[in-house]
Amino acid sequence: MNRVVHPIEQESFRRLRARLDTSHFPPLTRAVVERVVHSSADLDYADELVMDEAELAKAHVALHAGAPVVADVEMVAAGITRRATVCRLKDAQAGPGLTRSAHAMRLAYEEVGPGALWVIGCAPTALEELLTLDASPALVIGLPVGFVGAAESKAALRESGLPAVSNVSEKGGSAVAAAALNALLYHPTSSEETL
């Protein structure tokens, strides 16, 4: 199903591409970079996002084959269009040494099991907890924001060897995390490209 792109979005991407050359990126990386920059109006993301095209390609296949999508907070879930998500934050409880966001990751993993796409845009503790689970993710979009733990949790994600999208600063947030997932949702599958 082809997505209808609003003229304002078309013009926004035209202006983005006039200010930022993304032509050297491979297709899925380019899609993620452009969608994240578009969602934030922050051109610096083009230099600080970290991802691997082969990992994105596998995640793209998994996503379009129906792999579950888990969001750390409702704001991330609300930003993901055209796809249902699992967000267990409302059911989570903080405990000794465990934030609500971390507990929500445990609850989500119990629900979806291995092979999901995890989209974390708010809580560094959610990303830290995910790294302790045997989640075997199709992809982790780890873009939590903040001055406490965000950059460190993203560095730990990169060091984990899990397939991931992250960045190398404290910047991030719900909008950019959802945008990265939407880039993969909106990117055509090989069968759609032939239509």
N, C-alpha and C positions, 0 to 999 in steps of 0.2 A: 504494500500500500504506500503510495507516494505521499509525502507530506507537502501540504500547501504552505509555501513560504510567503509571509506577509511582505508587502513592498517596503515597509520600514526596516524589517530585518534584512532584506536584500540590500538596501542602501547602507545600512550599518556595516555589513560585511564588505561592501565595495569600499567604503571609507577605511575600514580596518586594513584591507589589503593594499590600499594606496599608501598607508603609513608603515606597514610591516610586511616585508617579503617573507612569505612562508613557503615559497615554491620549492625550496631545497629539502623540505621535510617529506618523508614518505607519507602515503595517503592517510592512514589512520592517525599517525602522529600529528599531521597537519590539521586534521579534523578536530582533534582534542585541543591542540594549541589555539586554533582559531576560536573554538567555542568558549574556552576558558577566558581568553582575552576579550572576546565579545561580552561575556557575562560580567566582567570586572572593569572594562575600559582601562586595563593595566597591561601595557605592552611588555613590561618586564617579565611577565610569565613566559614569554617565548624563549627567554634565556635561562629560566630557572626551573622549568618543568623537567622531570626525569621520567622517561618511559622507554620501552623497547617495542619496536614495530611488530616483531614476531609474537611477543606476548599479547599485544593489542589484537592481532589477527586471531589468535586462539580465543581470546575473550569475546571478540566480536561474534565468532561462530557460536560459542556457548550461549551468549546473550540472545542471539536470534533463534537458537534452538530451544529456548525457554528456561535457561538456568535462572534460579531465584536471584533477586536483587535485594540486598539488605542495606538499609540506611540507618545511620546512627541516631538521627533526630528527625522529627516531623518536618522541619524546614528543608532538609535534604530530600525527604520523600516527596514533599509538595513540589519541589523543583524538577523532579524526574517525570517527564511526560511520556505518554503512550506506553506506560508499563506499571503494573502493580508492584509494590515494594513491601518488604517486611521491616517494620520498625517496632521494637519491643520496649522502647523507653518508658511508655506509660505503665507497663507492667513491672518495671524494674524497681529495686530498692537498694539504697546504699547500705553498706555494712562496714564492719571494721576492715580498713584497708581496701575497700571496694566502692567505687563511685557508682551512681545509678547508670551512667553511660557504660561502664565496664560490665555491670550485671546485665544490661540490655544485650550486650554482645554475646554473653553466655546463653541467654534465653533464645536469641535469634539462631545461634548455632544449633541448639537443641531442636529448633523448629525446622531449619533448612538443611542441616548436615553439610557434607563437603560439596565443593563445586560451585558455590554461589559467587556472585560478584558483590563485593562489600564496598559501600560508598560512605566514607567517613569525612565529614566536613566541619565538624564542630569540636568534638572532644578528643584531645590527645589520649586521655585514659581509655577511650573506646578502642583506639588504634593499638595502644599498648596491650590491652586485654586480648584483642584479636590475635596478636602475635604469640600469645601463650596457648591458643587453641590449636587443635589439629584440624584446621578448617579446609585444607587443600583447596584454596580459593581459585576460581577461574581468573580473578583479578581483584586487587585491592586498590581502590582509589582512595589514597590516604592524603587528604588535604585539610587536616584540622588547622584551626587558626588560634593564635594566642601567643603571649609572651612566656607562658609557663608550660613547658613540655611539648609544644607543637613541633618545633624544629627537631628536637631530640627524638620524638616518636617517629617522625618521617625518616630520619637518618637510620633508626632501628629497622624500619620497614625496608629501606633499600639494602641494608646489611643482611636481612633475613633471607634474601634470594627468592622471595615470593614474587609472582608477576604483579607489577604495581605501576601506578601513576602517582608521583609525589612531586614535591618541590623543595627547594633548599633554603627556605626562609620561614619566618613565623607566619607569613601570609597564607591565606587559605579561606575557608568558610563554606557555608552551605551552598551558596550560589555557584561557586567555582567547582565544587565537588559534583553537584548535580549536572553542571554543564559538561564536565568530562564524560559522565555516563551518557548524557544525551547525545554527545558527539558520536558515540558508538551505536546508539539506537538509531540515529538519523542516517548514518552512513549506510549506503545500500549494500545489500548482500550480493553475491555473485549472480544469483538468479534475477535480482532486480536490475542489475547493471545491464543485462541483456535485453530488458524490455524496451 
